[in-house]
Amino acid sequence: MLDTPSVEIRPLAIAGSFEITPKQHQDDRGVFLEWFKADRFGASVGHRLELAQANCSVSTAGVVRGIHFSQVPPGQAKYVTCVAGAVMDVVVDLRVGSPTFGRWDSVVLDDVDRRGTYLEVGLGHGFMALTGQATVVYLCSTPYTPDREHGVHPFDPAIGIVWPDIGTDGQPLTQALSTKDAVAPSLEEVRLAGLLPTYGAR
């Protein structure tokens, strides 16, 4: 008998992004799961995830972080999960020439289903905290390099992300941005500045 895969990986609407759902093992002691498995990941995505940095972000309800991206090359791929609370995790296609340029997709990451998302190099990433406190951890393929990190305004109408106004607990959300994200340029401004990655570039 074949073993049941420890994770299920399916592509999202943006090429190069995936939703990862782990198999959870629960008993009276608690829960165990394999939230990242290199062999299963590589077989599904088509390449390995080189690990250079691991980040942890804690946000209060309504906080929006992103949309962030890194210049290519080398760019930065991310493998993201929420270990406490819940977030709406968003991927935006920022690759000039991509069939889905400017489009977005999202997955709710929480401490119930314990899903994750993977975003390959060239994609933009952001999330919104949907609970009183949400803890997000993510693996990065390259280290943080300030002069190569950029942002697109998360409320740019040209992208049109539909951010929730009600949390998973039914409470209204007051959206909050960092000073940096609040003054981030539009997608068109970033494109005209020549900072966006090109589709197919790695």
Backbone hydrogen bonds, N-H to C=O, Kabsch-Sander energy under -0.5 kcal/mol:
donor,donor_aa,acceptor,acceptor_aa,energy
8,E,21,T,-2.9
10,R,19,E,-2.5
12,L,17,S,-2.6
15,A,13,A,-0.6
17,S,14,I,-1.7
18,F,118,Y,-2.1
19,E,10,R,-3.1
20,I,116,G,-3.1
21,T,8,E,-3.1
21,T,19,E,-0.5
23,K,6,S,-3.5
24,Q,22,P,-0.5
25,H,32,F,-2.9
26,Q,24,Q,-0.6
27,D,30,G,-2.3
30,G,27,D,-1.1
32,F,25,H,-2.3
34,E,23,K,-0.5
35,W,33,L,-0.8
41,F,37,K,-2.7
42,G,38,A,-2.8
43,A,39,D,-2.1
44,S,40,R,-1.7
45,V,41,F,-2.9
46,G,42,G,-2.2
50,E,48,R,-0.8
52,A,50,E,-0.6
52,A,140,C,-3.1
53,Q,140,C,-1.5
55,N,138,Y,-2.9
57,S,136,V,-3.3
59,S,134,A,-2.7
61,A,132,G,-0.9
62,G,129,A,-2.6
63,V,60,T,-2.0
64,V,176,A,-3.0
65,R,127,F,-2.9
68,H,125,H,-3.1
69,F,150,H,-2.4
71,Q,148,R,-2.5
75,G,71,Q,-1.9
78,K,119,L,-2.3
79,Y,139,L,-2.1
80,V,117,T,-3.2
81,T,137,V,-2.4
82,C,115,R,-0.7
83,V,81,T,-0.6
83,V,135,T,-1.8
84,A,135,T,-1.2
87,V,109,L,-2.6
88,M,128,M,-2.4
89,D,87,V,-0.7
89,D,107,V,-3.0
90,V,126,G,-3.4
91,V,105,D,-2.6
92,V,124,G,-2.1
93,D,103,R,-2.6
94,L,92,V,-0.9
94,L,122,G,-0.7
96,V,94,L,-0.7
96,V,197,P,-2.9
98,S,95,R,-2.2
101,F,98,S,-1.7
102,G,93,D,-3.2
103,R,100,T,-2.4
105,D,91,V,-2.0
107,V,89,D,-2.2
109,L,87,V,-2.4
109,L,107,V,-0.7
111,D,85,G,-1.3
114,R,110,D,-0.9
116,G,20,I,-2.7
117,T,80,V,-2.3
118,Y,18,F,-2.2
119,L,78,K,-2.8
120,E,16,G,-1.8
123,L,120,E,-1.6
124,G,92,V,-3.3
125,H,68,H,-2.3
126,G,90,V,-1.9
127,F,65,R,-2.2
128,M,88,M,-1.7
129,A,63,V,-2.3
130,L,86,A,-3.0
131,T,86,A,-0.7
134,A,59,S,-2.8
135,T,84,A,-2.8
136,V,57,S,-3.2
136,V,134,A,-0.6
137,V,81,T,-2.7
138,Y,55,N,-2.2
139,L,79,Y,-2.5
140,C,53,Q,-3.2
141,S,77,A,-2.0
148,R,145,T,-2.4
149,E,146,P,-1.2
150,H,69,F,-3.0
152,V,67,I,-2.5
153,H,185,P,-3.0
156,D,153,H,-1.7
159,I,156,D,-1.4
160,G,156,D,-2.4
163,W,161,I,-1.1
167,G,171,Q,-3.4
168,T,130,L,-1.4
169,D,130,L,-0.6
170,G,167,G,-1.9
173,L,165,D,-2.4
175,Q,173,L,-0.7
176,A,62,G,-2.0
182,A,178,S,-2.4
183,V,179,T,-1.1
184,A,181,D,-1.2
190,V,186,S,-2.1
191,R,187,L,-2.3
192,L,188,E,-2.6
193,A,189,E,-1.4
194,G,191,R,-1.6
195,L,190,V,-1.8
196,L,190,V,-0.5
199,Y,96,V,-2.8
201,A,198,T,-2.3
